[in-house]
Amino acid sequence: MAISSAPTERSVVFPSKGQPSFMLEGILHYPGQARQAPAAVLCHPQPASSDMQDVLTLLLARRLAEQGMIALRFNFRGVGRSQGQQTDGRLEPLDLAGAVDFVLAQPGVNPAKLCVIGHAFGAYIALQYAPYDPRIRTVVAISLPLFRAIGGLPRQFERPKLFVTGEFDEVCPLYKLEPFVEQQKGPKGIKVITGARHLMRGYEEPAIEAITRYLMRWAEMPDI
């Protein structure tokens, strides 16, 4: 996969799935040349206190575009200029479904290489939705809120997945994450970001490096 030297980004609007459907706002990041490019959808942390401008979400989307991927970050319903009301995870999977439809409709996307990346609340939504959509080929779950995930995921995502946590993550501590991941079906891995807490503040760069390294390897692998 060729590295792009001139990525671009533009504001977009797209509908959520479900009825009623809500118009959601996002930013689409394009590499300089998007031909059969892998694509990523990025889900931001807790809607009550965050949005698609979250530092890690923003910088990661830009890095992925620099590396030749098409990346979409977006606001869940009721956040920023996205329509609707927040539902604390009940209906937000429909927003992710709309984002997946939208990014796969973009020219230059390789439909066999779609990943979903979620941070905190976004990781929970990613793991809620991904098992039901075979178009999603890998998931990166950053700082997964285990109090939501344990017993709260009706189906497992059996394709490749990477769990990223901070060394001092108080919501996703490694000693609780390890047994949770061990129970997950299919290929999986854990990456610990030394020194980081739950939101990775101040440790965005090592987190981005670890995630990008994983996705670049995944993008070159035959689909499984």
C-alpha positions in Angstrom: 0.0 0.0 0.0 1.6 3.2 -1.1 2.0 6.1 1.4 0.3 9.3 0.4 2.1 12.6 0.6 -0.9 14.9 0.2 -3.9 13.8 2.2 -7.0 16.0 2.2 -10.1 16.2 4.5 -13.6 17.5 4.0 -16.8 17.9 6.0 -19.6 15.4 5.2 -23.1 14.6 6.2 -24.7 11.2 6.0 -27.8 9.4 7.5 -27.9 7.0 10.3 -29.6 3.7 9.8 -32.9 3.0 11.5 -36.2 4.9 11.7 -36.3 7.7 12.2 -33.0 8.4 10.5 -30.8 11.3 11.6 -28.3 13.3 9.7 -24.8 12.9 11.2 -21.8 15.1 10.7 -18.4 13.8 9.9 -14.9 14.5 8.5 -13.7 12.3 5.6 -9.9 12.0 5.3 -8.6 11.0 1.9 -5.0 10.0 0.9 -3.5 11.8 -2.1 -4.3 8.8 -4.3 -7.2 6.6 -3.2 -7.3 3.5 -5.4 -8.6 0.4 -3.7 -7.6 1.9 -0.4 -8.4 0.3 3.0 -11.0 2.3 4.9 -11.4 3.1 8.6 -14.4 4.4 10.6 -13.4 6.1 13.9 -15.9 6.3 16.8 -15.2 8.9 19.5 -15.3 8.5 23.3 -18.2 9.3 25.6 -20.7 11.6 23.8 -21.5 13.6 27.0 -17.9 14.9 27.2 -16.3 14.3 23.8 -16.8 14.4 20.0 -15.0 13.7 16.8 -12.5 16.4 17.6 -11.1 14.2 20.4 -7.3 14.6 20.0 -6.6 10.9 19.6 -9.5 10.4 17.1 -8.4 13.5 15.1 -4.7 12.7 14.9 -5.3 9.0 14.2 -7.6 9.8 11.3 -5.0 12.1 9.8 -2.2 9.6 10.3 -4.1 6.9 8.6 -4.8 9.1 5.6 -1.0 9.8 5.4 -0.5 6.1 5.3 -2.9 5.6 2.4 -6.2 4.8 4.1 -9.5 6.5 3.7 -10.7 7.5 7.2 -14.1 8.8 8.5 -14.6 10.3 11.9 -18.0 11.4 12.9 -20.3 12.6 15.7 -22.8 10.2 17.2 -26.4 11.4 17.4 -27.0 14.4 19.6 -23.3 15.4 19.5 -22.2 18.6 17.8 -24.3 19.2 14.7 -25.5 15.6 14.4 -29.2 15.3 14.8 -31.1 13.3 17.3 -30.7 12.6 21.0 -28.0 10.6 22.8 -29.2 7.2 24.0 -26.2 6.0 26.1 -25.4 3.2 23.7 -28.8 1.8 22.8 -29.2 3.3 19.3 -25.7 4.6 18.6 -24.8 1.4 16.8 -27.3 2.6 14.1 -25.0 5.7 13.7 -22.0 3.4 13.1 -24.0 1.4 10.6 -24.7 4.6 8.7 -21.1 5.6 8.8 -20.0 2.2 7.4 -22.5 2.5 4.5 -21.2 6.0 3.8 -17.5 5.2 3.8 -18.0 2.1 1.7 -19.8 4.2 -1.0 -16.8 6.4 -1.4 -14.8 6.1 -4.6 -11.5 4.3 -4.2 -12.4 2.2 -1.2 -11.4 -1.4 -1.1 -14.6 -3.1 0.3 -12.6 -6.1 1.5 -10.5 -3.9 3.8 -12.7 -2.1 6.3 -11.8 -1.5 9.9 -13.7 0.2 12.8 -11.7 1.9 15.5 -13.4 2.9 18.7 -12.1 4.8 21.7 -13.8 4.2 25.1 -17.5 4.5 24.5 -16.7 4.3 20.8 -15.0 0.9 21.4 -18.1 -0.4 23.1 -20.3 0.7 20.1 -17.8 -0.9 17.7 -17.9 -4.2 19.4 -21.7 -4.1 19.8 -22.2 -3.5 16.1 -19.3 -5.2 14.3 -20.4 -8.9 14.8 -23.6 -8.1 12.8 -21.9 -6.6 9.8 -19.6 -8.9 7.8 -18.2 -6.0 5.8 -16.2 -5.1 8.9 -12.9 -7.1 8.7 -11.1 -5.9 11.9 -11.8 -3.8 15.0 -9.4 -1.8 17.1 -10.9 -1.2 20.6 -9.1 1.5 22.6 -9.7 1.8 26.3 -12.8 -0.5 26.2 -15.1 0.3 29.1 -15.3 -3.2 30.6 -18.2 -2.4 32.9 -20.3 -2.0 29.7 -18.7 -4.8 27.7 -18.7 -7.6 30.2 -22.1 -9.2 29.9 -23.2 -6.4 27.6 -22.1 -7.8 24.2 -24.7 -10.2 22.8 -22.4 -11.6 20.1 -18.6 -11.8 19.7 -16.7 -10.4 16.8 -14.7 -13.3 15.4 -12.5 -11.6 12.9 -9.1 -10.0 13.9 -9.2 -7.4 16.6 -6.7 -5.4 18.7 -7.4 -4.2 22.2 -5.4 -1.1 23.3 -5.2 0.0 26.9 -3.2 2.4 29.0 -0.8 1.2 31.6 -2.8 3.1 34.2 -6.3 2.9 32.6 -8.7 3.0 35.5 -11.7 1.9 33.4 -9.9 -0.8 31.3 -7.2 -2.2 33.6 -5.0 -4.8 32.1 -5.8 -7.4 34.8 -9.4 -7.3 33.8 -8.9 -6.8 30.1 -6.7 -9.9 29.7 -9.3 -12.5 30.9 -12.0 -10.7 28.8 -9.8 -10.9 25.6 -8.9 -14.5 26.3 -12.6 -15.4 26.1 -13.0 -13.7 22.7 -13.2 -15.9 19.6 -10.9 -15.5 16.6 -7.6 -13.7 16.2 -6.9 -11.1 18.9 -4.2 -9.1 20.6 -3.5 -6.6 23.4 -1.2 -3.5 23.2 -0.4 -1.6 26.4 0.6 2.0 26.1 3.2 2.7 28.8 2.3 5.5 31.1 -1.2 6.2 29.6 -4.5 6.5 31.4 -8.0 6.0 30.0 -8.2 8.8 27.4 -4.5 8.5 26.4 -4.0 12.3 27.1 -0.4 13.0 26.4 0.2 9.6 25.0 -1.5 10.0 21.7 1.6 9.4 19.6 2.6 6.0 21.0 -1.1 4.9 20.8 -1.2 6.1 17.1 2.0 4.4 16.3 0.8 1.1 17.8 -2.6 1.2 16.0 -1.1 2.3 12.7 1.5 -0.5 12.8 -1.2 -3.0 13.4 -3.4 -1.7 10.6 -0.6 -1.5 8.1 0.2 -5.2 8.7 -3.5 -6.1 8.5 -4.0 -4.1 5.2 -1.3 -6.2 3.6 -2.6 -9.5 4.7 -5.0 -11.7 2.7 -8.6 -11.3 4.0 -9.6 -13.9 6.6 
